[in-house]
Amino acid sequence: MNKDYIFMSKRIGTTTYKVKVYFNNNSTETMEDKIFRVILNHPLANDENCGIMTSTPQMSRSA
């Protein structure tokens, strides 16, 4: 069985969230890029601004 996922859990208040996270070994997008994309594309209530400055330079990471 190919296991390309992990379970992560996070407790917020009295609720514990358990999330199954899948990985694509052939992906060219970093986790940071993916999270950034999700935040930018997520619809906000009442036309709120997410507060992320998209024109800021990205930090590079060594492999």
mmCIF file of the N, C-alpha and C atoms, coordinates in Angstrom:
data_MODEL
# 
_entry.id   MODEL 
# 
loop_
_atom_site.group_PDB 
_atom_site.id 
_atom_site.type_symbol 
_atom_site.label_atom_id 
_atom_site.label_alt_id 
_atom_site.label_comp_id 
_atom_site.label_asym_id 
_atom_site.label_entity_id 
_atom_site.label_seq_id 
_atom_site.pdbx_PDB_ins_code 
_atom_site.Cartn_x 
_atom_site.Cartn_y 
_atom_site.Cartn_z 
_atom_site.occupancy 
_atom_site.B_iso_or_equiv 
_atom_site.pdbx_formal_charge 
_atom_site.auth_seq_id 
_atom_site.auth_comp_id 
_atom_site.auth_asym_id 
_atom_site.auth_atom_id 
_atom_site.pdbx_PDB_model_num 
ATOM 1   N N  . MET A 1 1  ? 0.839   -1.183 0.000  1.00 0.00 ? 1  MET A N  1 
ATOM 2   C CA . MET A 1 1  ? 0.000   0.000  0.000  1.00 0.00 ? 1  MET A CA 1 
ATOM 3   C C  . MET A 1 1  ? 0.878   1.240  0.000  1.00 0.00 ? 1  MET A C  1 
ATOM 4   N N  . ASN A 1 2  ? 0.609   2.165  -0.893 1.00 0.00 ? 2  ASN A N  1 
ATOM 5   C CA . ASN A 1 2  ? 1.371   3.402  -1.014 1.00 0.00 ? 2  ASN A CA 1 
ATOM 6   C C  . ASN A 1 2  ? 0.839   4.430  -0.021 1.00 0.00 ? 2  ASN A C  1 
ATOM 7   N N  . LYS A 1 3  ? 1.653   4.818  0.948  1.00 0.00 ? 3  LYS A N  1 
ATOM 8   C CA . LYS A 1 3  ? 1.206   5.765  1.969  1.00 0.00 ? 3  LYS A CA 1 
ATOM 9   C C  . LYS A 1 3  ? 1.785   7.138  1.669  1.00 0.00 ? 3  LYS A C  1 
ATOM 10  N N  . ASP A 1 4  ? 1.044   7.956  0.933  1.00 0.00 ? 4  ASP A N  1 
ATOM 11  C CA . ASP A 1 4  ? 1.459   9.317  0.618  1.00 0.00 ? 4  ASP A CA 1 
ATOM 12  C C  . ASP A 1 4  ? 0.633   10.309 1.415  1.00 0.00 ? 4  ASP A C  1 
ATOM 13  N N  . TYR A 1 5  ? 0.328   9.973  2.660  1.00 0.00 ? 5  TYR A N  1 
ATOM 14  C CA . TYR A 1 5  ? -0.457  10.864 3.500  1.00 0.00 ? 5  TYR A CA 1 
ATOM 15  C C  . TYR A 1 5  ? -0.040  10.692 4.963  1.00 0.00 ? 5  TYR A C  1 
ATOM 16  N N  . ILE A 1 6  ? -0.370  11.684 5.770  1.00 0.00 ? 6  ILE A N  1 
ATOM 17  C CA . ILE A 1 6  ? -0.195  11.609 7.210  1.00 0.00 ? 6  ILE A CA 1 
ATOM 18  C C  . ILE A 1 6  ? -1.449  12.184 7.857  1.00 0.00 ? 6  ILE A C  1 
ATOM 19  N N  . PHE A 1 7  ? -1.653  11.884 9.120  1.00 0.00 ? 7  PHE A N  1 
ATOM 20  C CA . PHE A 1 7  ? -2.715  12.496 9.886  1.00 0.00 ? 7  PHE A CA 1 
ATOM 21  C C  . PHE A 1 7  ? -2.108  13.563 10.789 1.00 0.00 ? 7  PHE A C  1 
ATOM 22  N N  . MET A 1 8  ? -2.750  14.709 10.838 1.00 0.00 ? 8  MET A N  1 
ATOM 23  C CA . MET A 1 8  ? -2.336  15.785 11.739 1.00 0.00 ? 8  MET A CA 1 
ATOM 24  C C  . MET A 1 8  ? -3.542  16.122 12.596 1.00 0.00 ? 8  MET A C  1 
ATOM 25  N N  . SER A 1 9  ? -3.307  16.421 13.865 1.00 0.00 ? 9  SER A N  1 
ATOM 26  C CA . SER A 1 9  ? -4.416  16.831 14.717 1.00 0.00 ? 9  SER A CA 1 
ATOM 27  C C  . SER A 1 9  ? -4.063  18.136 15.410 1.00 0.00 ? 9  SER A C  1 
ATOM 28  N N  . LYS A 1 10 ? -5.074  18.942 15.626 1.00 0.00 ? 10 LYS A N  1 
ATOM 29  C CA . LYS A 1 10 ? -4.907  20.254 16.253 1.00 0.00 ? 10 LYS A CA 1 
ATOM 30  C C  . LYS A 1 10 ? -6.115  20.518 17.127 1.00 0.00 ? 10 LYS A C  1 
ATOM 31  N N  . ARG A 1 11 ? -5.867  20.861 18.378 1.00 0.00 ? 11 ARG A N  1 
ATOM 32  C CA . ARG A 1 11 ? -6.947  21.197 19.296 1.00 0.00 ? 11 ARG A CA 1 
ATOM 33  C C  . ARG A 1 11 ? -7.108  22.709 19.323 1.00 0.00 ? 11 ARG A C  1 
ATOM 34  N N  . ILE A 1 12 ? -8.323  23.157 19.063 1.00 0.00 ? 12 ILE A N  1 
ATOM 35  C CA . ILE A 1 12 ? -8.675  24.573 19.153 1.00 0.00 ? 12 ILE A CA 1 
ATOM 36  C C  . ILE A 1 12 ? -9.843  24.655 20.114 1.00 0.00 ? 12 ILE A C  1 
ATOM 37  N N  . GLY A 1 13 ? -9.591  25.222 21.289 1.00 0.00 ? 13 GLY A N  1 
ATOM 38  C CA . GLY A 1 13 ? -10.618 25.251 22.325 1.00 0.00 ? 13 GLY A CA 1 
ATOM 39  C C  . GLY A 1 13 ? -10.903 23.843 22.800 1.00 0.00 ? 13 GLY A C  1 
ATOM 40  N N  . THR A 1 14 ? -12.159 23.450 22.755 1.00 0.00 ? 14 THR A N  1 
ATOM 41  C CA . THR A 1 14 ? -12.538 22.104 23.182 1.00 0.00 ? 14 THR A CA 1 
ATOM 42  C C  . THR A 1 14 ? -12.731 21.154 22.008 1.00 0.00 ? 14 THR A C  1 
ATOM 43  N N  . THR A 1 15 ? -12.403 21.611 20.796 1.00 0.00 ? 15 THR A N  1 
ATOM 44  C CA . THR A 1 15 ? -12.571 20.785 19.602 1.00 0.00 ? 15 THR A CA 1 
ATOM 45  C C  . THR A 1 15 ? -11.208 20.342 19.094 1.00 0.00 ? 15 THR A C  1 
ATOM 46  N N  . THR A 1 16 ? -11.076 19.061 18.802 1.00 0.00 ? 16 THR A N  1 
ATOM 47  C CA . THR A 1 16 ? -9.859  18.538 18.196 1.00 0.00 ? 16 THR A CA 1 
ATOM 48  C C  . THR A 1 16 ? -10.153 18.203 16.739 1.00 0.00 ? 16 THR A C  1 
ATOM 49  N N  . TYR A 1 17 ? -9.371  18.770 15.848 1.00 0.00 ? 17 TYR A N  1 
ATOM 50  C CA . TYR A 1 17 ? -9.522  18.536 14.415 1.00 0.00 ? 17 TYR A CA 1 
ATOM 51  C C  . TYR A 1 17 ? -8.466  17.519 13.987 1.00 0.00 ? 17 TYR A C  1 
ATOM 52  N N  . LYS A 1 18 ? -8.879  16.490 13.276 1.00 0.00 ? 18 LYS A N  1 
ATOM 53  C CA . LYS A 1 18 ? -7.972  15.493 12.725 1.00 0.00 ? 18 LYS A CA 1 
ATOM 54  C C  . LYS A 1 18 ? -8.064  15.591 11.209 1.00 0.00 ? 18 LYS A C  1 
ATOM 55  N N  . VAL A 1 19 ? -6.929  15.871 10.578 1.00 0.00 ? 19 VAL A N  1 
ATOM 56  C CA . VAL A 1 19 ? -6.894  16.123 9.142  1.00 0.00 ? 19 VAL A CA 1 
ATOM 57  C C  . VAL A 1 19 ? -5.960  15.117 8.483  1.00 0.00 ? 19 VAL A C  1 
ATOM 58  N N  . LYS A 1 20 ? -6.424  14.546 7.385  1.00 0.00 ? 20 LYS A N  1 
ATOM 59  C CA . LYS A 1 20 ? -5.600  13.646 6.594  1.00 0.00 ? 20 LYS A CA 1 
ATOM 60  C C  . LYS A 1 20 ? -4.960  14.478 5.488  1.00 0.00 ? 20 LYS A C  1 
ATOM 61  N N  . VAL A 1 21 ? -3.631  14.516 5.473  1.00 0.00 ? 21 VAL A N  1 
ATOM 62  C CA . VAL A 1 21 ? -2.897  15.345 4.526  1.00 0.00 ? 21 VAL A CA 1 
ATOM 63  C C  . VAL A 1 21 ? -2.221  14.430 3.509  1.00 0.00 ? 21 VAL A C  1 
ATOM 64  N N  . TYR A 1 22 ? -2.534  14.653 2.235  1.00 0.00 ? 22 TYR A N  1 
ATOM 65  C CA . TYR A 1 22 ? -1.957  13.862 1.150  1.00 0.00 ? 22 TYR A CA 1 
ATOM 66  C C  . TYR A 1 22 ? -0.759  14.580 0.542  1.00 0.00 ? 22 TYR A C  1 
ATOM 67  N N  . PHE A 1 23 ? 0.206   13.810 0.094  1.00 0.00 ? 23 PHE A N  1 
ATOM 68  C CA . PHE A 1 23 ? 1.406   14.347 -0.532 1.00 0.00 ? 23 PHE A CA 1 
ATOM 69  C C  . PHE A 1 23 ? 1.531   13.822 -1.948 1.00 0.00 ? 23 PHE A C  1 
ATOM 70  N N  . ASN A 1 24 ? 1.999   14.687 -2.833 1.00 0.00 ? 24 ASN A N  1 
ATOM 71  C CA . ASN A 1 24 ? 2.295   14.291 -4.197 1.00 0.00 ? 24 ASN A CA 1 
ATOM 72  C C  . ASN A 1 24 ? 3.801   14.408 -4.364 1.00 0.00 ? 24 ASN A C  1 
ATOM 73  N N  . ASN A 1 25 ? 4.482   13.293 -4.473 1.00 0.00 ? 25 ASN A N  1 
ATOM 74  C CA . ASN A 1 25 ? 5.938   13.302 -4.578 1.00 0.00 ? 25 ASN A CA 1 
ATOM 75  C C  . ASN A 1 25 ? 6.436   13.972 -5.849 1.00 0.00 ? 25 ASN A C  1 
ATOM 76  N N  . ASN A 1 26 ? 5.560   14.164 -6.848 1.00 0.00 ? 26 ASN A N  1 
ATOM 77  C CA . ASN A 1 26 ? 5.953   14.791 -8.105 1.00 0.00 ? 26 ASN A CA 1 
ATOM 78  C C  . ASN A 1 26 ? 5.582   16.268 -8.163 1.00 0.00 ? 26 ASN A C  1 
ATOM 79  N N  . SER A 1 27 ? 5.091   16.805 -7.079 1.00 0.00 ? 27 SER A N  1 
ATOM 80  C CA . SER A 1 27 ? 4.645   18.195 -7.050 1.00 0.00 ? 27 SER A CA 1 
ATOM 81  C C  . SER A 1 27 ? 5.824   19.156 -7.124 1.00 0.00 ? 27 SER A C  1 
ATOM 82  N N  . THR A 1 28 ? 5.614   20.270 -7.793 1.00 0.00 ? 28 THR A N  1 
ATOM 83  C CA . THR A 1 28 ? 6.651   21.304 -7.859 1.00 0.00 ? 28 THR A CA 1 
ATOM 84  C C  . THR A 1 28 ? 6.317   22.476 -6.944 1.00 0.00 ? 28 THR A C  1 
ATOM 85  N N  . GLU A 1 29 ? 5.147   22.442 -6.326 1.00 0.00 ? 29 GLU A N  1 
ATOM 86  C CA . GLU A 1 29 ? 4.708   23.514 -5.435 1.00 0.00 ? 29 GLU A CA 1 
ATOM 87  C C  . GLU A 1 29 ? 5.096   23.168 -3.992 1.00 0.00 ? 29 GLU A C  1 
ATOM 88  N N  . THR A 1 30 ? 5.713   24.121 -3.289 1.00 0.00 ? 30 THR A N  1 
ATOM 89  C CA . THR A 1 30 ? 6.080   23.881 -1.896 1.00 0.00 ? 30 THR A CA 1 
ATOM 90  C C  . THR A 1 30 ? 4.843   23.993 -1.011 1.00 0.00 ? 30 THR A C  1 
ATOM 91  N N  . MET A 1 31 ? 4.934   23.504 0.209  1.00 0.00 ? 31 MET A N  1 
ATOM 92  C CA . MET A 1 31 ? 3.821   23.607 1.143  1.00 0.00 ? 31 MET A CA 1 
ATOM 93  C C  . MET A 1 31 ? 3.532   25.076 1.437  1.00 0.00 ? 31 MET A C  1 
ATOM 94  N N  . GLU A 1 32 ? 4.563   25.880 1.537  1.00 0.00 ? 32 GLU A N  1 
ATOM 95  C CA . GLU A 1 32 ? 4.373   27.319 1.760  1.00 0.00 ? 32 GLU A CA 1 
ATOM 96  C C  . GLU A 1 32 ? 3.602   27.954 0.613  1.00 0.00 ? 32 GLU A C  1 
ATOM 97  N N  . ASP A 1 33 ? 3.963   27.607 -0.627 1.00 0.00 ? 33 ASP A N  1 
ATOM 98  C CA . ASP A 1 33 ? 3.261   28.127 -1.801 1.00 0.00 ? 33 ASP A CA 1 
ATOM 99  C C  . ASP A 1 33 ? 1.804   27.677 -1.808 1.00 0.00 ? 33 ASP A C  1 
ATOM 100 N N  . LYS A 1 34 ? 1.567   26.421 -1.449 1.00 0.00 ? 34 LYS A N  1 
ATOM 101 C CA . LYS A 1 34 ? 0.215   25.879 -1.443 1.00 0.00 ? 34 LYS A CA 1 
ATOM 102 C C  . LYS A 1 34 ? -0.664  26.595 -0.414 1.00 0.00 ? 34 LYS A C  1 
ATOM 103 N N  . ILE A 1 35 ? -0.134  26.780 0.798  1.00 0.00 ? 35 ILE A N  1 
ATOM 104 C CA . ILE A 1 35 ? -0.894  27.469 1.848  1.00 0.00 ? 35 ILE A CA 1 
ATOM 105 C C  . ILE A 1 35 ? -1.177  28.903 1.433  1.00 0.00 ? 35 ILE A C  1 
ATOM 106 N N  . PHE A 1 36 ? -0.184  29.575 0.880  1.00 0.00 ? 36 PHE A N  1 
ATOM 107 C CA . PHE A 1 36 ? -0.342  30.944 0.410  1.00 0.00 ? 36 PHE A CA 1 
ATOM 108 C C  . PHE A 1 36 ? -1.447  31.022 -0.648 1.00 0.00 ? 36 PHE A C  1 
ATOM 109 N N  . ARG A 1 37 ? -1.436  30.078 -1.602 1.00 0.00 ? 37 ARG A N  1 
ATOM 110 C CA . ARG A 1 37 ? -2.452  30.045 -2.664 1.00 0.00 ? 37 ARG A CA 1 
ATOM 111 C C  . ARG A 1 37 ? -3.848  29.821 -2.088 1.00 0.00 ? 37 ARG A C  1 
ATOM 112 N N  . VAL A 1 38 ? -3.962  28.897 -1.133 1.00 0.00 ? 38 VAL A N  1 
ATOM 113 C CA . VAL A 1 38 ? -5.267  28.612 -0.526 1.00 0.00 ? 38 VAL A CA 1 
ATOM 114 C C  . VAL A 1 38 ? -5.795  29.841 0.197  1.00 0.00 ? 38 VAL A C  1 
ATOM 115 N N  . ILE A 1 39 ? -4.932  30.519 0.949  1.00 0.00 ? 39 ILE A N  1 
ATOM 116 C CA . ILE A 1 39 ? -5.361  31.714 1.684  1.00 0.00 ? 39 ILE A CA 1 
ATOM 117 C C  . ILE A 1 39 ? -5.810  32.805 0.724  1.00 0.00 ? 39 ILE A C  1 
ATOM 118 N N  . LEU A 1 40 ? -5.054  33.020 -0.338 1.00 0.00 ? 40 LEU A N  1 
ATOM 119 C CA . LEU A 1 40 ? -5.405  34.067 -1.297 1.00 0.00 ? 40 LEU A CA 1 
ATOM 120 C C  . LEU A 1 40 ? -6.700  33.767 -2.037 1.00 0.00 ? 40 LEU A C  1 
ATOM 121 N N  . ASN A 1 41 ? -6.958  32.493 -2.319 1.00 0.00 ? 41 ASN A N  1 
ATOM 122 C CA . ASN A 1 41 ? -8.129  32.117 -3.104 1.00 0.00 ? 41 ASN A CA 1 
ATOM 123 C C  . ASN A 1 41 ? -9.366  31.824 -2.265 1.00 0.00 ? 41 ASN A C  1 
ATOM 124 N N  . HIS A 1 42 ? -9.223  31.788 -0.962 1.00 0.00 ? 42 HIS A N  1 
ATOM 125 C CA . HIS A 1 42 ? -10.357 31.477 -0.094 1.00 0.00 ? 42 HIS A CA 1 
ATOM 126 C C  . HIS A 1 42 ? -11.276 32.688 -0.009 1.00 0.00 ? 42 HIS A C  1 
ATOM 127 N N  . PRO A 1 43 ? -12.554 32.506 -0.290 1.00 0.00 ? 43 PRO A N  1 
ATOM 128 C CA . PRO A 1 43 ? -13.471 33.652 -0.219 1.00 0.00 ? 43 PRO A CA 1 
ATOM 129 C C  . PRO A 1 43 ? -13.643 34.123 1.225  1.00 0.00 ? 43 PRO A C  1 
ATOM 130 N N  . LEU A 1 44 ? -13.578 35.411 1.422  1.00 0.00 ? 44 LEU A N  1 
ATOM 131 C CA . LEU A 1 44 ? -13.748 35.994 2.748  1.00 0.00 ? 44 LEU A CA 1 
ATOM 132 C C  . LEU A 1 44 ? -15.149 36.567 2.889  1.00 0.00 ? 44 LEU A C  1 
ATOM 133 N N  . ALA A 1 45 ? -15.695 36.542 4.086  1.00 0.00 ? 45 ALA A N  1 
ATOM 134 C CA . ALA A 1 45 ? -17.029 37.079 4.350  1.00 0.00 ? 45 ALA A CA 1 
ATOM 135 C C  . ALA A 1 45 ? -16.996 38.607 4.271  1.00 0.00 ? 45 ALA A C  1 
ATOM 136 N N  . ASN A 1 46 ? -18.039 39.196 3.756  1.00 0.00 ? 46 ASN A N  1 
ATOM 137 C CA . ASN A 1 46 ? -18.225 40.652 3.724  1.00 0.00 ? 46 ASN A CA 1 
ATOM 138 C C  . ASN A 1 46 ? -17.097 41.404 3.021  1.00 0.00 ? 46 ASN A C  1 
ATOM 139 N N  . ASP A 1 47 ? -16.524 40.819 1.986  1.00 0.00 ? 47 ASP A N  1 
ATOM 140 C CA . ASP A 1 47 ? -15.441 41.464 1.223  1.00 0.00 ? 47 ASP A CA 1 
ATOM 141 C C  . ASP A 1 47 ? -14.263 41.869 2.095  1.00 0.00 ? 47 ASP A C  1 
ATOM 142 N N  . GLU A 1 48 ? -13.951 41.095 3.109  1.00 0.00 ? 48 GLU A N  1 
ATOM 143 C CA . GLU A 1 48 ? -12.818 41.393 3.974  1.00 0.00 ? 48 GLU A CA 1 
ATOM 144 C C  . GLU A 1 48 ? -11.520 41.205 3.209  1.00 0.00 ? 48 GLU A C  1 
ATOM 145 N N  . ASN A 1 49 ? -10.482 41.841 3.682  1.00 0.00 ? 49 ASN A N  1 
ATOM 146 C CA . ASN A 1 49 ? -9.157  41.715 3.105  1.00 0.00 ? 49 ASN A CA 1 
ATOM 147 C C  . ASN A 1 49 ? -8.377  40.725 3.945  1.00 0.00 ? 49 ASN A C  1 
ATOM 148 N N  . CYS A 1 50 ? -7.663  39.789 3.321  1.00 0.00 ? 50 CYS A N  1 
ATOM 149 C CA . CYS A 1 50 ? -6.928  38.787 4.079  1.00 0.00 ? 50 CYS A CA 1 
ATOM 150 C C  . CYS A 1 50 ? -5.682  39.365 4.733  1.00 0.00 ? 50 CYS A C  1 
ATOM 151 N N  . GLY A 1 51 ? -5.247  40.551 4.332  1.00 0.00 ? 51 GLY A N  1 
ATOM 152 C CA . GLY A 1 51 ? -4.109  41.196 4.962  1.00 0.00 ? 51 GLY A CA 1 
ATOM 153 C C  . GLY A 1 51 ? -2.763  40.703 4.485  1.00 0.00 ? 51 GLY A C  1 
ATOM 154 N N  . ILE A 1 52 ? -2.733  39.892 3.442  1.00 0.00 ? 52 ILE A N  1 
ATOM 155 C CA . ILE A 1 52 ? -1.466  39.398 2.910  1.00 0.00 ? 52 ILE A CA 1 
ATOM 156 C C  . ILE A 1 52 ? -1.014  40.316 1.793  1.00 0.00 ? 52 ILE A C  1 
ATOM 157 N N  . MET A 1 53 ? 0.226   40.759 1.905  1.00 0.00 ? 53 MET A N  1 
ATOM 158 C CA . MET A 1 53 ? 0.779   41.635 0.873  1.00 0.00 ? 53 MET A CA 1 
ATOM 159 C C  . MET A 1 53 ? 1.398   40.741 -0.197 1.00 0.00 ? 53 MET A C  1 
ATOM 160 N N  . THR A 1 54 ? 0.790   40.710 -1.364 1.00 0.00 ? 54 THR A N  1 
ATOM 161 C CA . THR A 1 54 ? 1.259   39.805 -2.419 1.00 0.00 ? 54 THR A CA 1 
ATOM 162 C C  . THR A 1 54 ? 2.483   40.337 -3.142 1.00 0.00 ? 54 THR A C  1 
ATOM 163 N N  . SER A 1 55 ? 2.845   41.595 -2.926 1.00 0.00 ? 55 SER A N  1 
ATOM 164 C CA . SER A 1 55 ? 3.991   42.152 -3.637 1.00 0.00 ? 55 SER A CA 1 
ATOM 165 C C  . SER A 1 55 ? 5.286   42.005 -2.856 1.00 0.00 ? 55 SER A C  1 
ATOM 166 N N  . THR A 1 56 ? 5.248   41.361 -1.690 1.00 0.00 ? 56 THR A N  1 
ATOM 167 C CA . THR A 1 56 ? 6.465   41.199 -0.904 1.00 0.00 ? 56 THR A CA 1 
ATOM 168 C C  . THR A 1 56 ? 7.331   40.111 -1.519 1.00 0.00 ? 56 THR A C  1 
ATOM 169 N N  . PRO A 1 57 ? 8.652   40.262 -1.468 1.00 0.00 ? 57 PRO A N  1 
ATOM 170 C CA . PRO A 1 57 ? 9.523   39.247 -2.041 1.00 0.00 ? 57 PRO A CA 1 
ATOM 171 C C  . PRO A 1 57 ? 9.470   37.955 -1.224 1.00 0.00 ? 57 PRO A C  1 
ATOM 172 N N  . GLN A 1 58 ? 9.569   36.839 -1.915 1.00 0.00 ? 58 GLN A N  1 
ATOM 173 C CA . GLN A 1 58 ? 9.540   35.537 -1.268 1.00 0.00 ? 58 GLN A CA 1 
ATOM 174 C C  . GLN A 1 58 ? 10.946  35.148 -0.822 1.00 0.00 ? 58 GLN A C  1 
ATOM 175 N N  . MET A 1 59 ? 11.041  34.481 0.310  1.00 0.00 ? 59 MET A N  1 
ATOM 176 C CA . MET A 1 59 ? 12.327  34.002 0.804  1.00 0.00 ? 59 MET A CA 1 
ATOM 177 C C  . MET A 1 59 ? 12.650  32.696 0.090  1.00 0.00 ? 59 MET A C  1 
ATOM 178 N N  . SER A 1 60 ? 13.896  32.505 -0.222 1.00 0.00 ? 60 SER A N  1 
ATOM 179 C CA . SER A 1 60 ? 14.284  31.250 -0.845 1.00 0.00 ? 60 SER A CA 1 
ATOM 180 C C  . SER A 1 60 ? 14.798  30.311 0.235  1.00 0.00 ? 60 SER A C  1 
ATOM 181 N N  . ARG A 1 61 ? 14.603  29.024 0.011  1.00 0.00 ? 61 ARG A N  1 
ATOM 182 C CA . ARG A 1 61 ? 15.065  28.011 0.944  1.00 0.00 ? 61 ARG A CA 1 
ATOM 183 C C  . ARG A 1 61 ? 16.033  27.091 0.228  1.00 0.00 ? 61 ARG A C  1 
ATOM 184 N N  . SER A 1 62 ? 17.079  26.742 0.925  1.00 0.00 ? 62 SER A N  1 
ATOM 185 C CA . SER A 1 62 ? 18.018  25.797 0.322  1.00 0.00 ? 62 SER A CA 1 
ATOM 186 C C  . SER A 1 62 ? 17.483  24.391 0.462  1.00 0.00 ? 62 SER A C  1 
ATOM 187 N N  . ALA A 1 63 ? 17.763  23.569 -0.515 1.00 0.00 ? 63 ALA A N  1 
ATOM 188 C CA . ALA A 1 63 ? 17.236  22.191 -0.516 1.00 0.00 ? 63 ALA A CA 1 
ATOM 189 C C  . ALA A 1 63 ? 18.001  21.298 0.399  1.00 0.00 ? 63 ALA A C  1 
# 
